[in-house]
Amino acid sequence: MKHHRKNLLAIYQAAIDGVNGRYAVRRYLLSHSFDEAPCYLIAIGKAAASMAQGAFDQLGSRIDHALVITRYGYGDLLRVDDRSVELIEAGHPQPDGNSLRAGERLLTLLEEAPPDARFLFLISGGTSALVEVLPPSLSIEELQRINCWLLGSGLAIDEINQIRRALSLIKGGRLIPYLKGRKTLNLLMSDVPGDDPAVIGSGLLVAQENRCCQAVINKTPAWLRCHLEVTGADEHVTTAVIETMIIAAAKDARSTATATAATLGYQVHCHNRFIDGDAVVAGQQLIAELNHSEPGMHIWSGETTVQLPETPGQGGRCQQLVLAAAQMMSAGRPLILLAAGSDGSDGGINQLEADAGALVDSGTIRRGELGGFDAEGALAQANAGAFLEASGDLISTGPTGANVMDLLIAYVPDQ
């Protein structure tokens, strides 16, 4: 089993390397002409630094100015020694004061750019928290309270984004008027199911309806509902020449994982079904399914949710999922399951930054119990990370330069 565990990690690493932002942007720009107008580069998201590096690889000195907004600790992936590059690191998943500073700087840069400038936007997941411009009625403290509730609410990502758009002055296409009609190339790395440009990064440059639908409002507590119900009518969006392209997505990571597993000699089953819903339930359902599946490597993309207790512990959605799966493994068919974020982190406010997810097998529960932990209690307290640390099953990668949701890989042996 050690051999197969090592191979699962190799397949995961190959998959995230295959959607690295630097190479995805460079490939796109290499095969598409970019005119000689002054280029203003704006990269936002957890993959912003690597995506910006790809733009500099290809365009070099043609970039007049660059603003890169990313998560704390993720800016090191940009290695450009140039005074024209501004780097702002901000809070994620919880927005903070730097998120507002980033939003203010974004608007002033668009204002300062000359009339003949061309904008190159590079957007990836995490943008929603990293950059924000709030209405006067909403403070950063209120935004943080809202975001904290959203992260532990169990709402689907499209419902969360509806709420985020309704409370923002730049999301949902509200940034478009600041372009003043100037030509813009908007390259996206998708971290959402369906790869909808209106959802990626809350659709900064995609005009859309920004009212929160009543069905979503009804799922929110009264203190949040009052903010959503007073949201004003959408502004008229100024026409702009915006070309939007998705240059990396979950399907690309699955494709690379499939090819790598095949190269290693496995029969591969690549599933298009998206793994979502409650993390614990999803983990249990996967094992029930895998107990009756064909042998070989099984590959999915997904992004589950966790309803956080009042005082959550260590770990994120992938760690919750695999610990719940490991409980079922210990009494059934010997399996191995990996679930990890493609960006190198596992979501959740209380996650350890170094943990991307975990890889479990039928011995995980026993190893964790020998370390003094109880799986059922760990799941109830959203403390799966502490259990998996004791069992030796955590995966730590650091920032990967990618962000295309979570990757799940399972090995099913012959009966």
C-alpha positions in Angstrom: 0.0 0.0 0.0 2.9 2.4 0.6 3.7 2.1 -3.1 0.2 3.1 -4.1 0.1 6.0 -1.5 3.3 7.4 -3.1 1.7 7.1 -6.5 -1.4 9.0 -5.4 0.7 11.8 -4.2 2.6 11.9 -7.5 -0.6 12.0 -9.5 -1.9 14.9 -7.3 1.3 16.8 -7.8 1.3 16.3 -11.5 -2.3 17.5 -11.7 -1.7 20.8 -9.9 1.5 21.3 -11.9 -0.6 20.9 -15.0 -2.8 23.9 -14.1 0.0 26.1 -12.7 -1.0 29.8 -13.4 2.4 30.8 -14.7 2.4 28.2 -17.5 -1.3 28.6 -18.2 -1.0 32.4 -18.8 2.3 32.0 -20.7 0.8 29.4 -23.0 -2.2 31.6 -23.8 -0.3 34.7 -24.5 2.2 32.8 -26.6 -0.5 31.8 -29.0 -2.5 35.1 -29.0 -1.4 38.4 -30.3 -1.2 41.3 -27.8 -1.2 44.8 -29.3 1.5 47.5 -28.5 -0.8 49.7 -26.4 0.4 50.5 -22.8 -0.3 47.3 -20.9 -1.6 47.5 -17.3 -1.6 44.2 -15.6 -4.0 43.4 -12.7 -3.8 40.0 -11.1 -6.1 39.0 -8.3 -6.5 35.7 -6.4 -4.6 32.9 -4.8 -2.9 32.1 -8.1 -2.3 35.8 -8.9 1.5 35.8 -8.4 2.1 32.8 -10.6 -0.3 34.1 -13.3 1.4 37.5 -13.2 4.8 35.7 -13.6 3.5 34.0 -16.7 2.5 37.4 -18.2 5.9 38.9 -17.4 7.6 35.8 -19.0 5.8 36.5 -22.2 5.3 40.3 -22.3 8.3 41.5 -20.3 8.9 45.2 -20.6 5.6 45.7 -22.5 3.9 45.7 -19.2 3.9 49.4 -18.1 2.5 48.7 -14.6 1.3 45.7 -12.6 -0.9 45.4 -9.5 -0.8 41.9 -7.9 -3.3 41.2 -5.1 -3.0 37.8 -3.4 -3.2 36.0 -0.1 -0.6 36.5 2.7 2.4 34.4 1.9 1.5 33.7 -1.7 3.3 36.7 -3.3 6.6 34.9 -3.2 5.7 33.1 -6.4 6.2 36.4 -8.3 9.9 36.9 -9.0 10.0 40.2 -10.9 12.5 42.8 -9.7 10.7 45.8 -11.1 9.5 49.1 -9.5 6.4 49.1 -11.7 5.1 46.0 -9.8 2.8 46.6 -6.8 2.1 43.6 -4.5 -0.6 43.7 -2.0 -1.2 40.7 0.2 -4.6 40.5 2.0 -6.8 38.2 4.1 -8.2 34.9 2.9 -10.6 33.3 3.6 -11.4 36.2 5.9 -11.2 39.7 4.2 -9.3 42.3 6.2 -8.2 45.9 6.1 -5.8 45.1 3.3 -8.7 43.8 1.2 -10.2 47.2 1.3 -6.8 48.9 0.7 -6.5 46.6 -2.4 -9.9 47.6 -3.6 -9.1 51.3 -3.2 -5.8 50.9 -5.0 -7.5 48.9 -7.8 -9.9 51.8 -8.5 -7.2 54.5 -8.4 -5.0 52.5 -10.8 -7.8 52.2 -13.3 -8.3 56.0 -12.9 -4.6 56.7 -13.4 -4.2 54.6 -16.5 -4.0 56.6 -19.8 -6.9 56.6 -22.3 -5.0 54.3 -24.7 -4.1 51.7 -22.1 -5.0 48.1 -22.5 -5.8 46.1 -19.4 -4.8 42.5 -18.8 -6.8 41.0 -15.9 -5.7 37.7 -14.4 -8.4 36.4 -12.0 -8.4 33.3 -9.9 -10.2 31.9 -6.8 -9.9 33.9 -3.6 -10.5 37.2 -5.3 -13.8 37.6 -3.5 -12.1 38.0 -0.1 -8.8 39.6 -1.3 -10.2 42.8 -2.9 -13.3 44.7 -1.9 -15.0 48.1 -2.1 -17.9 48.4 0.4 -20.9 50.6 0.4 -20.8 53.3 3.1 -23.4 51.4 5.2 -21.1 48.3 5.7 -17.9 48.3 7.8 -15.0 45.8 7.6 -16.1 44.4 11.0 -19.6 43.7 9.6 -18.1 42.2 6.4 -15.9 39.9 8.5 -18.9 38.8 10.6 -20.9 38.1 7.4 -18.0 36.2 5.8 -17.4 34.1 9.0 -21.0 33.1 8.9 -20.9 32.3 5.2 -17.8 30.0 5.6 -19.5 27.9 8.2 -23.1 28.1 6.8 -23.0 25.1 4.5 -24.4 27.2 1.7 -23.4 26.3 -1.9 -20.7 28.4 -3.6 -23.3 30.0 -6.0 -25.4 31.1 -3.0 -22.4 32.5 -1.2 -21.4 34.5 -4.2 -24.9 35.9 -4.6 -24.6 37.3 -1.1 -21.1 38.6 -1.7 -22.1 40.4 -5.0 -25.1 42.0 -3.3 -22.9 43.6 -0.7 -20.1 44.9 -3.0 -19.5 47.9 -5.1 -17.2 46.1 -7.6 -18.4 42.5 -7.8 -20.9 41.3 -10.3 -19.7 43.5 -13.1 -19.7 46.7 -11.1 -16.0 47.2 -11.8 -16.7 47.6 -15.6 -17.5 51.3 -15.5 -14.0 52.0 -14.1 -12.5 50.6 -17.4 -14.0 53.6 -19.2 -14.4 51.6 -22.4 -10.7 50.6 -22.7 -9.9 47.3 -24.2 -9.5 44.5 -21.7 -8.4 40.9 -21.8 -9.8 39.0 -18.8 -8.0 35.6 -18.3 -9.6 33.4 -15.7 -8.5 30.3 -13.7 -11.8 28.6 -12.7 -12.4 27.4 -9.2 -16.2 26.9 -9.5 -18.4 24.1 -10.9 -19.5 24.8 -14.4 -16.7 27.3 -15.0 -19.1 30.2 -15.2 -17.1 33.5 -15.6 -19.9 35.3 -13.7 -19.0 33.3 -10.6 -15.2 33.1 -10.8 -13.9 35.8 -8.4 -17.5 37.0 -8.1 -17.5 38.2 -11.7 -15.7 41.6 -11.4 -15.9 42.1 -15.2 -19.0 40.1 -16.0 -22.2 42.2 -16.0 -25.0 40.4 -14.1 -28.0 40.6 -11.8 -26.7 41.6 -8.4 -29.8 41.3 -6.3 -29.8 38.3 -3.9 -32.8 36.0 -4.7 -35.4 35.6 -2.0 -34.7 31.9 -1.6 -31.1 32.6 -0.6 -32.1 35.6 1.6 -34.4 33.3 3.5 -31.5 31.0 4.4 -29.7 33.8 6.2 -30.0 35.0 9.8 -32.0 38.2 10.5 -29.0 40.4 11.2 -27.6 39.5 7.7 -30.9 39.6 6.0 -31.4 43.3 6.8 -28.2 44.1 4.7 -29.4 42.1 1.7 -33.0 43.4 1.7 -31.8 47.0 1.4 -29.5 46.4 -1.6 -30.2 49.0 -4.2 -31.1 48.5 -7.9 -28.2 47.6 -10.2 -26.4 50.4 -11.9 -26.3 50.7 -15.7 -23.0 49.1 -16.8 -20.9 51.2 -19.1 -20.0 49.3 -22.4 -16.5 48.0 -22.5 -14.5 45.9 -24.9 -13.8 42.9 -22.7 -12.5 39.5 -24.0 -13.0 36.8 -21.3 -11.3 33.4 -21.5 -10.9 30.6 -19.1 -7.3 29.3 -19.3 -7.3 26.6 -16.6 -10.1 24.6 -14.8 -10.7 21.5 -12.8 -11.2 19.4 -16.0 -7.6 20.2 -16.9 -6.3 18.9 -13.6 -8.4 15.8 -13.9 -7.1 15.2 -17.4 -3.5 15.5 -16.3 -4.2 13.2 -13.3 -5.7 10.7 -15.6 -2.7 10.7 -18.0 -0.3 10.4 -15.1 -2.1 7.5 -13.5 -2.2 5.7 -16.9 1.5 6.2 -17.3 2.0 4.6 -13.9 0.2 1.5 -15.2 -3.2 2.0 -13.5 -6.6 1.4 -15.0 -8.2 4.9 -14.7 -11.8 6.0 -14.1 -12.1 9.8 -14.5 -15.5 10.9 -13.2 -17.3 14.1 -14.4 -19.6 14.1 -11.3 -18.8 17.0 -9.0 -18.3 16.1 -5.3 -20.1 18.6 -3.2 -22.5 18.9 -0.3 -21.6 18.2 3.3 -18.0 16.9 3.6 -18.7 14.1 6.0 -21.7 12.8 4.0 -19.6 13.1 0.8 -16.8 11.0 2.3 -19.1 8.3 3.5 -20.9 8.1 0.2 -17.6 7.9 -1.7 -16.5 4.8 0.3 -19.9 3.2 -0.1 -19.5 3.7 -3.9 -15.9 2.6 -4.0 -16.6 -0.7 -2.2 -18.5 -1.8 -5.3 -16.3 0.0 -7.9 -13.9 -1.4 -10.5 -10.3 -1.6 -9.5 -7.8 1.1 -10.4 -7.6 4.9 -9.9 -10.7 6.9 -9.6 -10.5 10.7 -10.0 -13.0 13.5 -9.3 -13.1 17.3 -8.7 -15.2 18.8 -6.0 -15.7 21.3 -3.2 -17.7 20.3 -0.2 -18.9 22.3 2.7 -18.5 22.1 6.5 -21.0 23.5 9.0 -18.7 24.7 11.7 -19.4 24.4 15.5 -19.0 27.4 17.7 -15.4 26.7 18.4 -14.0 24.7 15.4 -10.7 22.9 15.6 -8.0 22.3 13.0 -8.6 21.3 9.4 -10.7 22.0 6.4 -13.3 20.4 4.1 -10.9 17.8 2.5 -9.7 16.7 5.9 -13.3 16.3 7.2 -14.2 14.3 4.1 -11.3 11.8 4.2 -11.6 11.3 8.0 -15.2 10.4 7.6 -14.2 8.1 4.7 -11.5 6.5 6.8 -14.0 5.5 9.4 -15.9 3.4 6.8 -12.6 2.0 5.3 -11.5 0.4 8.5 -14.4 -2.1 8.3 -14.5 -2.7 4.6 -12.5 -3.1 1.4 -8.9 -1.8 1.7 -8.8 1.5 -0.1 -6.7 4.7 -0.3 -8.3 8.1 -0.7 -6.7 11.5 -1.3 -8.5 14.8 -1.1 -6.7 18.1 -1.3 -7.0 21.6 -2.5 -5.3 22.5 -5.7 -4.0 25.8 -4.3 -2.2 24.2 -1.4 -4.8 25.0 1.3 -7.9 23.3 2.5 -10.4 26.2 3.3 -11.8 27.1 6.6 -10.7 29.9 9.0 -8.9 27.6 11.4 -6.9 25.6 8.9 -3.2 25.2 9.3 -1.7 27.1 6.3 0.6 24.3 5.4 -2.1 21.7 5.0 -3.6 21.1 1.5 -5.6 18.0 2.6 -4.9 14.4 3.5 -4.4 10.9 2.2 -6.0 8.1 4.2 -6.2 4.3 4.1 -7.7 1.5 6.2 -5.1 2.0 8.9 -5.7 5.7 9.4 -8.2 5.3 12.3 -6.0 3.0 14.3 -3.0 5.3 13.8 -4.9 8.3 15.0 -6.4 6.5 18.0 -2.9 5.4 19.0 -2.1 9.2 19.0 -4.9 9.8 21.5 -7.7 11.0 19.2 -11.3 9.9 18.6 -12.5 10.2 15.0 -16.1 10.8 15.9 -15.2 13.6 18.3 -12.8 15.2 15.8 -15.5 15.3 13.1 -18.0 16.8 15.5 -15.6 19.6 16.4 -14.3 20.1 12.8 -11.0 19.0 14.2 -10.1 16.4 11.5 -6.7 18.0 10.9 -5.5 17.2 14.5 -6.5 13.6 14.1 -4.9 13.3 10.7 -1.7 15.0 12.0 -1.5 12.2 14.6 -2.2 9.5 12.0 0.6 10.9 9.7 -1.8 11.5 6.8 -1.7 15.3 6.2 -0.6 16.7 2.8 1.5 19.9 2.9 2.5 21.6 -0.3 2.7 25.3 0.3 1.2 27.7 -2.3 1.0 25.8 -5.7 0.3 28.7 -8.1 -3.0 27.0 -9.1 -6.6 27.1 -7.9 -9.1 24.8 -9.6 -11.0 23.5 -6.7 -10.2 20.2 -4.8 -8.9 17.0 -6.4 -10.0 13.6 -5.1 -8.1 10.5 -6.1 -8.9 7.0 -4.8 -7.1 3.7 -5.4 -9.3 0.6 -5.5 -7.3 -2.7 -5.4 -8.4 -6.0 -7.0 -10.9 -8.0 -5.0 
